[in-house]
Amino acid sequence: MDKVGVAVVGDVLDINCWSSTPFYFYTTGARKGIFHLPWQLKVEKLKVHRYIWNARQLLFHGNTGGFQYSIDFLNRAENQIPPAYFESTVISFNQLFPRASTVNRKGGKIYYYLDATLFDLFNSPAYNIRVSEKVKQQAIAIEKENYARSQAVVTMGKWIHRTLREVYQVPSSKLFHILPGANFILPHDYQFPECVDTNRLVLGFIGKDWKRKGLLLLKEVQQILTQKGYEVVIKIIGHCPDDLIHAPGIQYCGFINKQTDTARFIEEISTCDIGSLFSTDEALGISVLEFLRVGVPVAGFYHQGMEDTLLEGASFRFSPSATVDVIANAFEEFILNHQLRKAMRENARKYSDYVTWDRCVEEWKLLLQQH
């Protein structure tokens, strides 16, 4: 098999790049001898060029934003990469970088590994990407050509296959799905949480974008269950609105760097009863995989990327139209029904080894061997 490189807009070896996903993907694959070439794009070197590009956009078109989607950016970014890297097999986490035409011209081949297409991101109000229509159209045109020239388009969630077929005209024979892993290393001596009978329920919440990820809905669920006499705690890791930080039933842990403070991160999420992610828009839901990795059942809206992370038997799957009462009733059943709680705990524990980067890169190895 050819040497395999992994690319991202950023440095693959930087653990803080893109929520650590490229780092764990590459380092796991390198340890197994599957990946060999880490692409290390220094985005900060392009800062001045971004300012100049935005100034020209404002002068000639009356708007700014979108440098990362431009041909100027792609030319400069590709010029940072050693030429030999383009002669290999490349797996890219970005829809545009590197361009498949550049890789093909230099003798290499490319696979794209996506959580969403630009079409989905541009058309989602939740992400609020403010760039001109001209920039969007040019980016999608490049993206479409990339997929046409690629060996395969691999998705983290199956939900974008429809967009890839209908908008980008990617044939089904080139579409594959490989679920990512949780972005931390579980200690070898880790003890899975025990299932105990209690009227106390701890709902775990991880995320910076607390509004999109459904924290306020979770607070409403808590209020209903509290009125019924249950003790319900929402444990928040990440960002939290000021008026909730000291509210009753809120345990605010602040931001925890799961790379430098892994032990504390694992301790906090493993002591939750249900990991919750009620996003209105969610390309995948890495936090769901993190809860499952430590053996904690999960709950959320069963749509978009969450359809691949809310794994059967270890999750509460709700329609995005589900009312707060419906969610509260399901959580009440979890509190009262010991067999349900035990079964969901056991299933989450069984999935722990599945939601890892080891499993992910082994699936990638098989795919690469077949192509």
N, C-alpha and C positions, 0 to 999 in steps of 0.2 A: 504494500500500500504506500502511496506517495506520502511525503511529509504533509502534515496538516497544521494549518495556522488558524488562530481564532482572533477575530477582529471585532472592534466596537468603536464608537465615537468616544475615545478616551484610551486609557491604559489598561489592558487586560490584567496586568499584574498589580494594579491598584485595587486593593480590597474595598475601597470606598466608591469605586466606579459602578454606576448603575445598580445600586443596592447590593453589590458584591456578587451579582449573578455571573458575569463573565469570569470573575476571579475563580470562583468555585468550579465552574464548568471547565475552565482551562487547566487549573492545577490538579483537579481530579483526573482529567484525561491525560495530563502529562505524567502523573504518577503511574498510570496504567500503560504508558508507552503509546497512547493513541494520538495525542496532540504534541506538537513539537515547536511551533513558532508563535510566540505571543506578540500580537500587534500592539505597539505602544505609541499611540498618537498623543502628542502633547498639545492639547486643545488651547492651553494658555498662550502658546506661541502665535495663535491666530487672532488674539484679542484686538490688536491694532487693525488688522484687516477687516474684522467685523465692524469696528467703528467707521472705517472708511466706506465699507459697503452700505452701512445704514445711512450714512450721510448722503451718498449718491442716490439711494432709494428715496430719501426724503426730498432731495432736490428735484429729481426727475419724475417721481411718482406720487409724492405727497404722503408716503407712509414708510415705516421702518419695520424691522423684524423679519426673520426667516433666513438669515445668513447660513445657518446649518443645512438648509435645503438647497442652497445655490450651487451652480457649477463652479463659481469661484472658490467656495469652500471645499468642494470635492477635489478640485485640482490641487489646491494647496495641501489638503489632508493626505491625498495619495502620494504627493511628492515627499512627505516625511517618512514614508515606509521604505525599507530596503527593497530594491528591485527584485531580488531573489524571492521575496515573500509572495510576489504575484505569480510566480512560476509553480507554486504548490497548490494544494487543495485548501480552500479558505472557507471557514464557517463564520458568517457575520451576524451579529446581533442587531445590525442597523439596516433599515430598508434601502438606504441609498449608498452607504459607504462600506466597502469600496464598490465602485461601479463594476458590474459584471463585464462590461465591454473592455475595461482596463485589464481585468484579470485574464479574460479570454485572449486578448491581444498579446499578452506576455506569456501565454502558454499554460496558464493555470485554469482551474475550475472552481466554481463557487456554489455554496449552499447558503440560504438565508434561514435564520432561526428567529422567529418573530412572536411577539405577544400581541401585536396589533398591526394593521396596515395604516399607512398615512391617511387613506380615505376614511377609515373608522375614526382615527384621532381628530382629523380636521372637522368631521361632522358631529363630534360629540360635544355638547354644551358643557359637560363636566370638565373637560380639559381646557376649554377656552383658549385655543391656539390662535393668536391674533396675527395673521399674515395675510397679504393681499391675495386675491384670486389668481393673479398671474403667477405668483410664487407657488401657490398650491398646485395649479395645473402643471407647471413645469416639473415640480417634484414628483407628482404622480406619474407623469410621462416617463421620467427616468426610472422610477420604481417599477413601472410596468415592463420596461425593457430589461431591467435587472432580472425579473422573475422569468422572462421569456428566455434569457440566455443562461439561466442557472441550471445546475444539475437537479435541484429539488428545492422546494419551499417547505420548510419544516415549521410547524406551529406549536406553541406552548399550550394553546387551547384550540379546540376544534371549531369554535364559534366563528373564526374569521375565514374558514374554508369557503363559505358562501360568497363573501366579498372577493376573495381571491379568484373564484371561478367566474362570478358575474361581472365584476368591475375590471379585474386585471386579466381575465381570460386565461388563467392558469389551468391547464388540464388536470383532471383528478389524478391522473397517473403520476403527476409531479408533486402532489400534495401528501404530506405526512404529518403525523402528530407525535411529539415526544414531550411528556410532562417533565418540567424541571424538578429540582430538588430544593429542600429547605436550606437556607443560607447560613448554616453554622454547623460545627462539628460536635456531635453528641459524645460526651465522655464514655469511655469503655465501661466504666463502673456505674453508669447511670441506672437508677432505680425508677421504674415506671410508677406513677402515682396509684395508690390503692383506691378502691371504690368503697366509699363509706355512706351509711344512711345518715342524712342530715336535712334539716329544713333550710339550711344555708346554701345559697347558690352564688358562685363567683363567676361572673361573665368577663371574659378577657377581651380586650380591644387593643389592637396595635395599628398605629398609623399617624402620618403627619396631616393628611387631609381629612380631618375628623368629620367635616360636614358631608363630604361625598361618601365616606365609608360608614355612615349611618349611626354615629354616636348619639345623636338626639333621639332617634328612634329607639335605641337601646335604653335610653333614659326613660322614655315613656313606658316601655315594657317593665322596667324596674319599678316604676310607680304603681302599676297595676298589681304586680306580685306583692309589693310591700303592703298595699291596702288589703290584700288577702291574708296577711299575717306572716309572710315569708321574709327571711332576711336575705336580701339580694345586694351584692356588692358588684360594682363595675370597676374592674382593674384596668387602668388606662396606661399604655406605654406609647409615648410619642407626644403629640400635641393635644391640648385640651383648652376649650374656651375658659376664660377667666372666671366666669360665673359658676362653673362646674367644679373647679379645682378643689374647693373646700365644701362642696355640697354634701349632704348626708348620703351615705352609701357609695361614695366615690373614693377609690384608692388610687391616687395619681402618683405614678412612679416616675414621671418625667421621661426624658429621652434616655434610652439605654443603648449604648453602642454595643451591639451583639458580637462585634469582633474583638474589642478590647475588654469588654466586661461580659463575656459569654456565660460564665457561671451564674451571674446574677440574672441575666436575661432568661436563661433556662429555668432557673428557680422560680421566677415570677410567672412565667407562662404555664409551667407544669403544675402550679398550685391553683390554676383556674379549673372550673368544672366544664365550661363550654367556651371555646374560642369563637368570637362573633365578628362577622364582616357583612354588614348590610349595605353594600355599595349600590348606588344608582347606576354607576358605570364602573366596570372592573375588567381589565384586560386578562387578568389571571387570578390574583389573590395569593401571593407568596405567604402572607401571614397565616392563611389556612393550612398550608403545608407545614409551617413551623409548629403550629399547635399539634397537628397529627404526628409530627416527628417525635414529640415528647409524650405521645399517648393520650392527648386530650381531644375529646369530640368537638365538632365544630357546627356552626349554624350560619346561614346567610341566604341571600337571594340566589336562587338557582337559575342564573342566566349568564350570558356572555362567557367569560373565562371561568366563572365559578362553577359551571357545569362540569368542568374537569377536575376541580380541586375539592368540591364537596363530595367526597367519596362515599359510596353506598354503604350503609350500615353504621357509619361513624359520624353521620351528619344529619342535621335538620335542614331540609331543602324547602325553601318557601318561594312561592311566586312573588315577583316584584310587586304585585297588587295585593299581597297579603296584608290584612289589617294588624294593628298592634295587638288586638285581642287574640287573634289567631296565634301569633308568635308567643304571647304570654301563656296561653293555654298549653302550648306544646312544651314550654319550659316548666310549667307546673307539673305536667305529666312526668317529666324527667326527674323532678324533685320527689314525687310521690311513688313512682314505680321503680323499685330497686332493680328488678330484672332488666328494665330498659336501660337504666344507668349503667349497670354492669356490662350489658351486651355492647353498648356504644363505647365504653372504655376498652373493652377487649378488642373490638374491631379497630379502634384508633391505634392501639398497640400493635396490631397485626400489620397495619399500614406503615408503621414507622420505618421499616427497612425499604419500603417501596418508594417513599417520598424523599429519596436521596439522590445526590449527584452521581454516585457510583452506578445506580441503576440507569440513570439518564445517559451517561456516556457509554455504557455498554450497549444501549439501544442505538446510539449514534454509531458505534463501531460496526454493528451489523448493517446499518444503512449504508455506511461508506464502503463496506465490503461488497455490497450488492450493486454499487454504482461505480 
